[in-house]
Amino acid sequence: MSLLKLFIAGIIIVCIIALGGMVILAILGSLAVSFVEWFEANPFLRGVLSLIGLVLIVVLFLAFSKWVLKKTLE
């Protein structure tokens, strides 16, 4: 049962992070266009940054879900 709670807490945290990212992109929208153009022009860096982003998402998912679960069970 705790694994299910850990998974649900992780999903909540990922949703909060995604919404925060959307707010930041809405504020800094003009800079995002030039960044995306640079990002598409460099395929090697795109792959490296994508792998780093994937690892960060997994690590943040596990860390924050464990933290949220700990806070809710106290």
C-alpha positions in Angstrom: 0.0 0.0 0.0 2.8 2.4 0.7 4.2 1.9 -2.8 0.9 3.1 -4.2 1.0 6.1 -1.9 4.5 6.8 -3.0 3.6 6.6 -6.7 0.5 8.9 -6.2 2.6 11.4 -4.3 5.2 11.4 -7.0 2.6 12.0 -9.7 1.3 15.0 -7.7 4.8 16.4 -7.5 5.5 15.9 -11.2 2.2 17.7 -12.0 3.2 20.6 -9.8 6.6 20.8 -11.4 5.0 20.7 -14.9 2.6 23.5 -14.0 5.5 25.6 -12.6 7.4 25.0 -15.8 4.5 26.2 -17.9 4.2 29.4 -15.8 7.9 30.1 -16.2 7.6 29.5 -20.0 4.6 31.8 -20.1 6.5 34.6 -18.4 9.7 34.1 -20.4 8.0 33.1 -23.7 10.1 35.3 -26.0 13.3 33.7 -24.7 11.9 30.2 -25.2 11.6 30.6 -29.0 15.3 31.4 -29.5 16.3 28.6 -27.0 14.2 26.0 -29.0 15.8 27.1 -32.3 19.3 26.7 -30.7 18.2 23.4 -29.2 17.0 22.0 -32.6 20.2 23.1 -34.3 22.4 21.0 -32.0 21.3 17.4 -32.1 24.1 16.1 -29.9 23.4 18.6 -27.1 19.7 17.9 -27.5 20.3 14.2 -26.8 22.6 14.9 -23.8 20.2 17.4 -22.3 17.3 15.1 -22.9 19.0 12.3 -21.0 19.9 14.6 -18.2 16.3 15.8 -18.0 15.0 12.3 -17.9 17.4 11.4 -15.1 16.4 14.5 -13.2 12.7 13.7 -13.6 13.1 10.2 -12.2 15.3 11.4 -9.3 12.9 14.3 -8.5 9.9 11.9 -8.7 11.4 9.5 -6.2 12.8 12.2 -3.8 9.7 14.4 -3.7 7.3 11.5 -3.5 9.2 10.0 -0.6 9.2 13.5 1.0 5.4 14.0 0.5 4.7 10.5 1.7 6.7 11.2 4.8 4.9 14.5 5.5 1.5 13.0 5.0 2.1 10.0 7.3 3.4 12.1 10.2 
